[in-house]
Amino acid sequence: MQPVKKFSAGAVSASIWENKKELNGKETTVESVSFQKSFKTQSGEWQHSQSFRKADLPNLLLAGQKAFEYLALKE
């Protein structure tokens, strides 16, 4: 499954996901946002984490703001 939209700021990204759910007999789309940080190990392999250091927070906020703007302006 692929995200609908992805926003990156430095090594941090925010991915927007859409899931179809049935609520009260009606199909609706439920959106969610996940965050991750990408980094290379000493051996050069790319890894991903959902833990963030203090220095990552500005990029986390920026990616989150872009995700919020996308979802808010989409409505």
PDB file of N, CA, C and O in Angstrom:
ATOM      1  N   MET A   1       0.846  -1.166   0.000  1.00  0.00           N
ATOM      2  CA  MET A   1       0.000   0.000   0.000  1.00  0.00           C
ATOM      3  C   MET A   1       0.901   1.242   0.000  1.00  0.00           C
ATOM      4  O   MET A   1       1.896   1.288   0.723  1.00  0.00           O
ATOM      5  N   GLN A   2       0.562   2.211  -0.783  1.00  0.00           N
ATOM      6  CA  GLN A   2       1.327   3.445  -0.913  1.00  0.00           C
ATOM      7  C   GLN A   2       0.564   4.607  -0.280  1.00  0.00           C
ATOM      8  O   GLN A   2      -0.667   4.628  -0.300  1.00  0.00           O
ATOM      9  N   PRO A   3       1.295   5.576   0.282  1.00  0.00           N
ATOM     10  CA  PRO A   3       0.606   6.750   0.813  1.00  0.00           C
ATOM     11  C   PRO A   3       0.008   7.577  -0.322  1.00  0.00           C
ATOM     12  O   PRO A   3       0.490   7.532  -1.454  1.00  0.00           O
ATOM     13  N   VAL A   4      -1.032   8.321  -0.013  1.00  0.00           N
ATOM     14  CA  VAL A   4      -1.681   9.206  -0.978  1.00  0.00           C
ATOM     15  C   VAL A   4      -0.769  10.387  -1.282  1.00  0.00           C
ATOM     16  O   VAL A   4      -0.691  10.852  -2.420  1.00  0.00           O
ATOM     17  N   LYS A   5      -0.080  10.865  -0.249  1.00  0.00           N
ATOM     18  CA  LYS A   5       0.800  12.029  -0.384  1.00  0.00           C
ATOM     19  C   LYS A   5       1.896  11.905   0.658  1.00  0.00           C
ATOM     20  O   LYS A   5       1.682  11.359   1.740  1.00  0.00           O
ATOM     21  N   LYS A   6       3.081  12.422   0.319  1.00  0.00           N
ATOM     22  CA  LYS A   6       4.199  12.369   1.252  1.00  0.00           C
ATOM     23  C   LYS A   6       4.915  13.713   1.229  1.00  0.00           C
ATOM     24  O   LYS A   6       5.192  14.258   0.161  1.00  0.00           O
ATOM     25  N   PHE A   7       5.212  14.245   2.414  1.00  0.00           N
ATOM     26  CA  PHE A   7       5.927  15.504   2.563  1.00  0.00           C
ATOM     27  C   PHE A   7       7.223  15.225   3.316  1.00  0.00           C
ATOM     28  O   PHE A   7       7.219  14.558   4.350  1.00  0.00           O
ATOM     29  N   SER A   8       8.326  15.738   2.791  1.00  0.00           N
ATOM     30  CA  SER A   8       9.621  15.526   3.430  1.00  0.00           C
ATOM     31  C   SER A   8      10.260  16.854   3.803  1.00  0.00           C
ATOM     32  O   SER A   8      10.130  17.852   3.094  1.00  0.00           O
ATOM     33  N   ALA A   9      10.948  16.837   4.927  1.00  0.00           N
ATOM     34  CA  ALA A   9      11.748  17.972   5.381  1.00  0.00           C
ATOM     35  C   ALA A   9      13.011  17.367   5.986  1.00  0.00           C
ATOM     36  O   ALA A   9      12.971  16.774   7.064  1.00  0.00           O
ATOM     37  N   GLY A  10      14.111  17.519   5.295  1.00  0.00           N
ATOM     38  CA  GLY A  10      15.333  16.856   5.743  1.00  0.00           C
ATOM     39  C   GLY A  10      15.126  15.349   5.717  1.00  0.00           C
ATOM     40  O   GLY A  10      14.629  14.802   4.733  1.00  0.00           O
ATOM     41  N   ALA A  11      15.503  14.686   6.789  1.00  0.00           N
ATOM     42  CA  ALA A  11      15.380  13.226   6.874  1.00  0.00           C
ATOM     43  C   ALA A  11      14.015  12.773   7.382  1.00  0.00           C
ATOM     44  O   ALA A  11      13.758  11.573   7.478  1.00  0.00           O
ATOM     45  N   VAL A  12      13.138  13.725   7.709  1.00  0.00           N
ATOM     46  CA  VAL A  12      11.825  13.414   8.282  1.00  0.00           C
ATOM     47  C   VAL A  12      10.750  13.508   7.207  1.00  0.00           C
ATOM     48  O   VAL A  12      10.780  14.404   6.364  1.00  0.00           O
ATOM     49  N   SER A  13       9.799  12.576   7.241  1.00  0.00           N
ATOM     50  CA  SER A  13       8.689  12.631   6.287  1.00  0.00           C
ATOM     51  C   SER A  13       7.364  12.369   6.990  1.00  0.00           C
ATOM     52  O   SER A  13       7.295  11.683   8.010  1.00  0.00           O
ATOM     53  N   ALA A  14       6.322  12.940   6.407  1.00  0.00           N
ATOM     54  CA  ALA A  14       4.947  12.721   6.853  1.00  0.00           C
ATOM     55  C   ALA A  14       4.203  12.094   5.683  1.00  0.00           C
ATOM     56  O   ALA A  14       4.170  12.665   4.593  1.00  0.00           O
ATOM     57  N   SER A  15       3.611  10.936   5.896  1.00  0.00           N
ATOM     58  CA  SER A  15       2.868  10.231   4.856  1.00  0.00           C
ATOM     59  C   SER A  15       1.386  10.243   5.193  1.00  0.00           C
ATOM     60  O   SER A  15       0.991   9.970   6.327  1.00  0.00           O
ATOM     61  N   ILE A  16       0.573  10.562   4.194  1.00  0.00           N
ATOM     62  CA  ILE A  16      -0.878  10.590   4.376  1.00  0.00           C
ATOM     63  C   ILE A  16      -1.461   9.320   3.775  1.00  0.00           C
ATOM     64  O   ILE A  16      -1.173   8.961   2.634  1.00  0.00           O
ATOM     65  N   TRP A  17      -2.279   8.659   4.562  1.00  0.00           N
ATOM     66  CA  TRP A  17      -2.908   7.397   4.165  1.00  0.00           C
ATOM     67  C   TRP A  17      -4.417   7.577   4.130  1.00  0.00           C
ATOM     68  O   TRP A  17      -4.980   8.326   4.929  1.00  0.00           O
ATOM     69  N   GLU A  18      -5.067   6.890   3.205  1.00  0.00           N
ATOM     70  CA  GLU A  18      -6.528   6.868   3.133  1.00  0.00           C
ATOM     71  C   GLU A  18      -7.005   5.433   3.258  1.00  0.00           C
ATOM     72  O   GLU A  18      -6.510   4.539   2.572  1.00  0.00           O
ATOM     73  N   ASN A  19      -7.964   5.224   4.134  1.00  0.00           N
ATOM     74  CA  ASN A  19      -8.568   3.911   4.325  1.00  0.00           C
ATOM     75  C   ASN A  19     -10.073   4.037   4.165  1.00  0.00           C
ATOM     76  O   ASN A  19     -10.684   4.972   4.684  1.00  0.00           O
ATOM     77  N   LYS A  20     -10.660   3.108   3.456  1.00  0.00           N
ATOM     78  CA  LYS A  20     -12.107   3.066   3.281  1.00  0.00           C
ATOM     79  C   LYS A  20     -12.715   2.316   4.462  1.00  0.00           C
ATOM     80  O   LYS A  20     -12.286   1.211   4.794  1.00  0.00           O
ATOM     81  N   LYS A  21     -13.705   2.918   5.085  1.00  0.00           N
ATOM     82  CA  LYS A  21     -14.412   2.315   6.218  1.00  0.00           C
ATOM     83  C   LYS A  21     -15.899   2.448   5.997  1.00  0.00           C
ATOM     84  O   LYS A  21     -16.359   3.359   5.308  1.00  0.00           O
ATOM     85  N   GLU A  22     -16.651   1.532   6.588  1.00  0.00           N
ATOM     86  CA  GLU A  22     -18.103   1.638   6.543  1.00  0.00           C
ATOM     87  C   GLU A  22     -18.589   2.130   7.896  1.00  0.00           C
ATOM     88  O   GLU A  22     -18.381   1.478   8.919  1.00  0.00           O
ATOM     89  N   LEU A  23     -19.235   3.283   7.891  1.00  0.00           N
ATOM     90  CA  LEU A  23     -19.797   3.862   9.105  1.00  0.00           C
ATOM     91  C   LEU A  23     -21.279   4.121   8.888  1.00  0.00           C
ATOM     92  O   LEU A  23     -21.667   4.817   7.950  1.00  0.00           O
ATOM     93  N   ASN A  24     -22.099   3.558   9.759  1.00  0.00           N
ATOM     94  CA  ASN A  24     -23.553   3.718   9.665  1.00  0.00           C
ATOM     95  C   ASN A  24     -24.091   3.305   8.299  1.00  0.00           C
ATOM     96  O   ASN A  24     -24.988   3.944   7.748  1.00  0.00           O
ATOM     97  N   GLY A  25     -23.527   2.224   7.764  1.00  0.00           N
ATOM     98  CA  GLY A  25     -23.989   1.703   6.481  1.00  0.00           C
ATOM     99  C   GLY A  25     -23.518   2.492   5.270  1.00  0.00           C
ATOM    100  O   GLY A  25     -23.969   2.242   4.152  1.00  0.00           O
ATOM    101  N   LYS A  26     -22.625   3.430   5.480  1.00  0.00           N
ATOM    102  CA  LYS A  26     -22.150   4.282   4.391  1.00  0.00           C
ATOM    103  C   LYS A  26     -20.625   4.207   4.323  1.00  0.00           C
ATOM    104  O   LYS A  26     -19.948   4.309   5.346  1.00  0.00           O
ATOM    105  N   GLU A  27     -20.086   4.026   3.107  1.00  0.00           N
ATOM    106  CA  GLU A  27     -18.634   3.977   2.962  1.00  0.00           C
ATOM    107  C   GLU A  27     -18.056   5.386   3.032  1.00  0.00           C
ATOM    108  O   GLU A  27     -18.538   6.309   2.375  1.00  0.00           O
ATOM    109  N   THR A  28     -17.014   5.525   3.841  1.00  0.00           N
ATOM    110  CA  THR A  28     -16.367   6.819   3.996  1.00  0.00           C
ATOM    111  C   THR A  28     -14.854   6.626   3.973  1.00  0.00           C
ATOM    112  O   THR A  28     -14.366   5.513   4.169  1.00  0.00           O
ATOM    113  N   THR A  29     -14.125   7.689   3.738  1.00  0.00           N
ATOM    114  CA  THR A  29     -12.671   7.643   3.719  1.00  0.00           C
ATOM    115  C   THR A  29     -12.139   8.237   5.016  1.00  0.00           C
ATOM    116  O   THR A  29     -12.499   9.349   5.402  1.00  0.00           O
ATOM    117  N   VAL A  30     -11.282   7.477   5.676  1.00  0.00           N
ATOM    118  CA  VAL A  30     -10.642   7.918   6.907  1.00  0.00           C
ATOM    119  C   VAL A  30      -9.174   8.169   6.595  1.00  0.00           C
ATOM    120  O   VAL A  30      -8.483   7.293   6.074  1.00  0.00           O
ATOM    121  N   GLU A  31      -8.702   9.369   6.918  1.00  0.00           N
ATOM    122  CA  GLU A  31      -7.318   9.730   6.630  1.00  0.00           C
ATOM    123  C   GLU A  31      -6.487   9.684   7.906  1.00  0.00           C
ATOM    124  O   GLU A  31      -6.975  10.001   8.991  1.00  0.00           O
ATOM    125  N   SER A  32      -5.226   9.286   7.763  1.00  0.00           N
ATOM    126  CA  SER A  32      -4.302   9.288   8.889  1.00  0.00           C
ATOM    127  C   SER A  32      -2.929   9.734   8.389  1.00  0.00           C
ATOM    128  O   SER A  32      -2.649   9.707   7.191  1.00  0.00           O
ATOM    129  N   VAL A  33      -2.088  10.141   9.321  1.00  0.00           N
ATOM    130  CA  VAL A  33      -0.743  10.616   8.993  1.00  0.00           C
ATOM    131  C   VAL A  33       0.258   9.831   9.825  1.00  0.00           C
ATOM    132  O   VAL A  33       0.076   9.661  11.030  1.00  0.00           O
ATOM    133  N   SER A  34       1.309   9.355   9.181  1.00  0.00           N
ATOM    134  CA  SER A  34       2.402   8.691   9.902  1.00  0.00           C
ATOM    135  C   SER A  34       3.695   9.455   9.625  1.00  0.00           C
ATOM    136  O   SER A  34       3.863  10.057   8.564  1.00  0.00           O
ATOM    137  N   PHE A  35       4.598   9.418  10.592  1.00  0.00           N
ATOM    138  CA  PHE A  35       5.870  10.124  10.495  1.00  0.00           C
ATOM    139  C   PHE A  35       7.013   9.125  10.594  1.00  0.00           C
ATOM    140  O   PHE A  35       6.928   8.136  11.323  1.00  0.00           O
ATOM    141  N   GLN A  36       8.083   9.393   9.853  1.00  0.00           N
ATOM    142  CA  GLN A  36       9.270   8.566   9.981  1.00  0.00           C
ATOM    143  C   GLN A  36      10.517   9.372   9.651  1.00  0.00           C
ATOM    144  O   GLN A  36      10.464  10.406   8.985  1.00  0.00           O
ATOM    145  N   LYS A  37      11.632   8.866  10.138  1.00  0.00           N
ATOM    146  CA  LYS A  37      12.932   9.464   9.864  1.00  0.00           C
ATOM    147  C   LYS A  37      13.767   8.423   9.138  1.00  0.00           C
ATOM    148  O   LYS A  37      13.795   7.260   9.540  1.00  0.00           O
ATOM    149  N   SER A  38      14.441   8.828   8.080  1.00  0.00           N
ATOM    150  CA  SER A  38      15.317   7.941   7.319  1.00  0.00           C
ATOM    151  C   SER A  38      16.767   8.259   7.659  1.00  0.00           C
ATOM    152  O   SER A  38      17.141   9.418   7.836  1.00  0.00           O
ATOM    153  N   PHE A  39      17.576   7.205   7.746  1.00  0.00           N
ATOM    154  CA  PHE A  39      18.996   7.403   8.021  1.00  0.00           C
ATOM    155  C   PHE A  39      19.781   6.221   7.462  1.00  0.00           C
ATOM    156  O   PHE A  39      19.232   5.140   7.249  1.00  0.00           O
ATOM    157  N   LYS A  40      21.074   6.443   7.227  1.00  0.00           N
ATOM    158  CA  LYS A  40      21.958   5.383   6.755  1.00  0.00           C
ATOM    159  C   LYS A  40      22.745   4.817   7.925  1.00  0.00           C
ATOM    160  O   LYS A  40      23.218   5.554   8.791  1.00  0.00           O
ATOM    161  N   THR A  41      22.876   3.500   7.937  1.00  0.00           N
ATOM    162  CA  THR A  41      23.694   2.849   8.953  1.00  0.00           C
ATOM    163  C   THR A  41      25.164   2.985   8.565  1.00  0.00           C
ATOM    164  O   THR A  41      25.488   3.481   7.486  1.00  0.00           O
ATOM    165  N   GLN A  42      26.033   2.547   9.440  1.00  0.00           N
ATOM    166  CA  GLN A  42      27.468   2.600   9.151  1.00  0.00           C
ATOM    167  C   GLN A  42      27.825   1.774   7.928  1.00  0.00           C
ATOM    168  O   GLN A  42      28.795   2.076   7.233  1.00  0.00           O
ATOM    169  N   SER A  43      27.039   0.724   7.657  1.00  0.00           N
ATOM    170  CA  SER A  43      27.303  -0.123   6.482  1.00  0.00           C
ATOM    171  C   SER A  43      26.684   0.452   5.204  1.00  0.00           C
ATOM    172  O   SER A  43      26.824  -0.132   4.130  1.00  0.00           O
ATOM    173  N   GLY A  44      25.999   1.599   5.320  1.00  0.00           N
ATOM    174  CA  GLY A  44      25.436   2.251   4.140  1.00  0.00           C
ATOM    175  C   GLY A  44      24.012   1.854   3.799  1.00  0.00           C
ATOM    176  O   GLY A  44      23.490   2.268   2.763  1.00  0.00           O
ATOM    177  N   GLU A  45      23.373   1.061   4.647  1.00  0.00           N
ATOM    178  CA  GLU A  45      21.986   0.657   4.410  1.00  0.00           C
ATOM    179  C   GLU A  45      21.028   1.722   4.933  1.00  0.00           C
ATOM    180  O   GLU A  45      21.263   2.321   5.982  1.00  0.00           O
ATOM    181  N   TRP A  46      19.943   1.953   4.187  1.00  0.00           N
ATOM    182  CA  TRP A  46      18.917   2.884   4.645  1.00  0.00           C
ATOM    183  C   TRP A  46      18.027   2.201   5.665  1.00  0.00           C
ATOM    184  O   TRP A  46      17.590   1.068   5.465  1.00  0.00           O
ATOM    185  N   GLN A  47      17.764   2.896   6.759  1.00  0.00           N
ATOM    186  CA  GLN A  47      16.874   2.415   7.804  1.00  0.00           C
ATOM    187  C   GLN A  47      15.834   3.504   8.073  1.00  0.00           C
ATOM    188  O   GLN A  47      16.003   4.655   7.670  1.00  0.00           O
ATOM    189  N   HIS A  48      14.767   3.122   8.756  1.00  0.00           N
ATOM    190  CA  HIS A  48      13.702   4.057   9.079  1.00  0.00           C
ATOM    191  C   HIS A  48      13.345   3.912  10.553  1.00  0.00           C
ATOM    192  O   HIS A  48      13.405   2.819  11.115  1.00  0.00           O
ATOM    193  N   SER A  49      12.976   5.019  11.163  1.00  0.00           N
ATOM    194  CA  SER A  49      12.633   5.040  12.574  1.00  0.00           C
ATOM    195  C   SER A  49      11.437   5.951  12.796  1.00  0.00           C
ATOM    196  O   SER A  49      11.205   6.888  12.033  1.00  0.00           O
ATOM    197  N   GLN A  50      10.685   5.667  13.844  1.00  0.00           N
ATOM    198  CA  GLN A  50       9.596   6.545  14.259  1.00  0.00           C
ATOM    199  C   GLN A  50       9.971   7.284  15.536  1.00  0.00           C
ATOM    200  O   GLN A  50       9.107   7.864  16.194  1.00  0.00           O
ATOM    201  N   SER A  51      11.243   7.268  15.890  1.00  0.00           N
ATOM    202  CA  SER A  51      11.752   8.014  17.036  1.00  0.00           C
ATOM    203  C   SER A  51      12.521   9.217  16.527  1.00  0.00           C
ATOM    204  O   SER A  51      13.212   9.142  15.512  1.00  0.00           O
ATOM    205  N   PHE A  52      12.395  10.326  17.239  1.00  0.00           N
ATOM    206  CA  PHE A  52      12.987  11.574  16.780  1.00  0.00           C
ATOM    207  C   PHE A  52      13.807  12.202  17.891  1.00  0.00           C
ATOM    208  O   PHE A  52      13.441  12.142  19.065  1.00  0.00           O
ATOM    209  N   ARG A  53      14.914  12.801  17.504  1.00  0.00           N
ATOM    210  CA  ARG A  53      15.743  13.540  18.446  1.00  0.00           C
ATOM    211  C   ARG A  53      15.316  14.994  18.453  1.00  0.00           C
ATOM    212  O   ARG A  53      14.558  15.444  17.594  1.00  0.00           O
ATOM    213  N   LYS A  54      15.817  15.717  19.441  1.00  0.00           N
ATOM    214  CA  LYS A  54      15.476  17.131  19.558  1.00  0.00           C
ATOM    215  C   LYS A  54      15.791  17.876  18.254  1.00  0.00           C
ATOM    216  O   LYS A  54      15.014  18.736  17.839  1.00  0.00           O
ATOM    217  N   ALA A  55      16.899  17.564  17.614  1.00  0.00           N
ATOM    218  CA  ALA A  55      17.293  18.244  16.375  1.00  0.00           C
ATOM    219  C   ALA A  55      16.347  17.930  15.213  1.00  0.00           C
ATOM    220  O   ALA A  55      16.315  18.674  14.233  1.00  0.00           O
ATOM    221  N   ASP A  56      15.576  16.840  15.305  1.00  0.00           N
ATOM    222  CA  ASP A  56      14.631  16.464  14.242  1.00  0.00           C
ATOM    223  C   ASP A  56      13.315  17.224  14.348  1.00  0.00           C
ATOM    224  O   ASP A  56      12.555  17.273  13.381  1.00  0.00           O
ATOM    225  N   LEU A  57      13.035  17.813  15.498  1.00  0.00           N
ATOM    226  CA  LEU A  57      11.720  18.402  15.743  1.00  0.00           C
ATOM    227  C   LEU A  57      11.341  19.525  14.780  1.00  0.00           C
ATOM    228  O   LEU A  57      10.183  19.575  14.364  1.00  0.00           O
ATOM    229  N   PRO A  58      12.251  20.434  14.400  1.00  0.00           N
ATOM    230  CA  PRO A  58      11.840  21.439  13.412  1.00  0.00           C
ATOM    231  C   PRO A  58      11.373  20.821  12.089  1.00  0.00           C
ATOM    232  O   PRO A  58      10.395  21.285  11.502  1.00  0.00           O
ATOM    233  N   ASN A  59      12.059  19.783  11.621  1.00  0.00           N
ATOM    234  CA  ASN A  59      11.644  19.119  10.377  1.00  0.00           C
ATOM    235  C   ASN A  59      10.357  18.332  10.575  1.00  0.00           C
ATOM    236  O   ASN A  59       9.534  18.244   9.664  1.00  0.00           O
ATOM    237  N   LEU A  60      10.182  17.764  11.752  1.00  0.00           N
ATOM    238  CA  LEU A  60       8.939  17.052  12.061  1.00  0.00           C
ATOM    239  C   LEU A  60       7.763  18.021  12.047  1.00  0.00           C
ATOM    240  O   LEU A  60       6.702  17.707  11.506  1.00  0.00           O
ATOM    241  N   LEU A  61       7.949  19.196  12.638  1.00  0.00           N
ATOM    242  CA  LEU A  61       6.896  20.203  12.635  1.00  0.00           C
ATOM    243  C   LEU A  61       6.576  20.689  11.225  1.00  0.00           C
ATOM    244  O   LEU A  61       5.407  20.861  10.879  1.00  0.00           O
ATOM    245  N   LEU A  62       7.600  20.910  10.414  1.00  0.00           N
ATOM    246  CA  LEU A  62       7.382  21.378   9.048  1.00  0.00           C
ATOM    247  C   LEU A  62       6.639  20.333   8.221  1.00  0.00           C
ATOM    248  O   LEU A  62       5.683  20.668   7.522  1.00  0.00           O
ATOM    249  N   ALA A  63       7.064  19.071   8.292  1.00  0.00           N
ATOM    250  CA  ALA A  63       6.381  18.010   7.543  1.00  0.00           C
ATOM    251  C   ALA A  63       4.941  17.857   8.036  1.00  0.00           C
ATOM    252  O   ALA A  63       4.031  17.648   7.233  1.00  0.00           O
ATOM    253  N   GLY A  64       4.729  17.960   9.351  1.00  0.00           N
ATOM    254  CA  GLY A  64       3.384  17.876   9.906  1.00  0.00           C
ATOM    255  C   GLY A  64       2.512  19.034   9.469  1.00  0.00           C
ATOM    256  O   GLY A  64       1.328  18.844   9.190  1.00  0.00           O
ATOM    257  N   GLN A  65       3.072  20.227   9.405  1.00  0.00           N
ATOM    258  CA  GLN A  65       2.326  21.401   8.947  1.00  0.00           C
ATOM    259  C   GLN A  65       1.894  21.234   7.497  1.00  0.00           C
ATOM    260  O   GLN A  65       0.757  21.546   7.144  1.00  0.00           O
ATOM    261  N   LYS A  66       2.802  20.742   6.657  1.00  0.00           N
ATOM    262  CA  LYS A  66       2.467  20.527   5.241  1.00  0.00           C
ATOM    263  C   LYS A  66       1.368  19.474   5.102  1.00  0.00           C
ATOM    264  O   LYS A  66       0.469  19.624   4.275  1.00  0.00           O
ATOM    265  N   ALA A  67       1.433  18.418   5.901  1.00  0.00           N
ATOM    266  CA  ALA A  67       0.395  17.386   5.865  1.00  0.00           C
ATOM    267  C   ALA A  67      -0.942  17.972   6.306  1.00  0.00           C
ATOM    268  O   ALA A  67      -1.975  17.691   5.698  1.00  0.00           O
ATOM    269  N   PHE A  68      -0.928  18.783   7.360  1.00  0.00           N
ATOM    270  CA  PHE A  68      -2.151  19.413   7.836  1.00  0.00           C
ATOM    271  C   PHE A  68      -2.746  20.331   6.768  1.00  0.00           C
ATOM    272  O   PHE A  68      -3.949  20.288   6.511  1.00  0.00           O
ATOM    273  N   GLU A  69      -1.905  21.159   6.148  1.00  0.00           N
ATOM    274  CA  GLU A  69      -2.385  22.058   5.090  1.00  0.00           C
ATOM    275  C   GLU A  69      -3.023  21.277   3.951  1.00  0.00           C
ATOM    276  O   GLU A  69      -4.084  21.653   3.453  1.00  0.00           O
ATOM    277  N   TYR A  70      -2.379  20.189   3.540  1.00  0.00           N
ATOM    278  CA  TYR A  70      -2.918  19.358   2.465  1.00  0.00           C
ATOM    279  C   TYR A  70      -4.313  18.838   2.835  1.00  0.00           C
ATOM    280  O   TYR A  70      -5.247  18.930   2.038  1.00  0.00           O
ATOM    281  N   LEU A  71      -4.441  18.304   4.025  1.00  0.00           N
ATOM    282  CA  LEU A  71      -5.722  17.718   4.454  1.00  0.00           C
ATOM    283  C   LEU A  71      -6.778  18.810   4.667  1.00  0.00           C
ATOM    284  O   LEU A  71      -7.936  18.627   4.292  1.00  0.00           O
ATOM    285  N   ALA A  72      -6.393  19.934   5.261  1.00  0.00           N
ATOM    286  CA  ALA A  72      -7.353  21.001   5.542  1.00  0.00           C
ATOM    287  C   ALA A  72      -7.847  21.671   4.262  1.00  0.00           C
ATOM    288  O   ALA A  72      -9.030  21.991   4.144  1.00  0.00           O
ATOM    289  N   LEU A  73      -6.955  21.881   3.316  1.00  0.00           N
ATOM    290  CA  LEU A  73      -7.351  22.565   2.069  1.00  0.00           C
ATOM    291  C   LEU A  73      -8.055  21.625   1.095  1.00  0.00           C
ATOM    292  O   LEU A  73      -8.719  22.074   0.161  1.00  0.00           O
ATOM    293  N   LYS A  74      -7.910  20.341   1.315  1.00  0.00           N
ATOM    294  CA  LYS A  74      -8.550  19.333   0.457  1.00  0.00           C
ATOM    295  C   LYS A  74     -10.063  19.303   0.681  1.00  0.00           C
ATOM    296  O   LYS A  74     -10.821  18.971  -0.231  1.00  0.00           O
ATOM    297  N   GLU A  75     -10.493  19.646   1.878  1.00  0.00           N
ATOM    298  CA  GLU A  75     -11.911  19.550   2.250  1.00  0.00           C
ATOM    299  C   GLU A  75     -12.735  20.644   1.589  1.00  0.00           C
ATOM    300  O   GLU A  75     -13.948  20.712   1.793  1.00  0.00           O
TER     301      GLU A  75
END
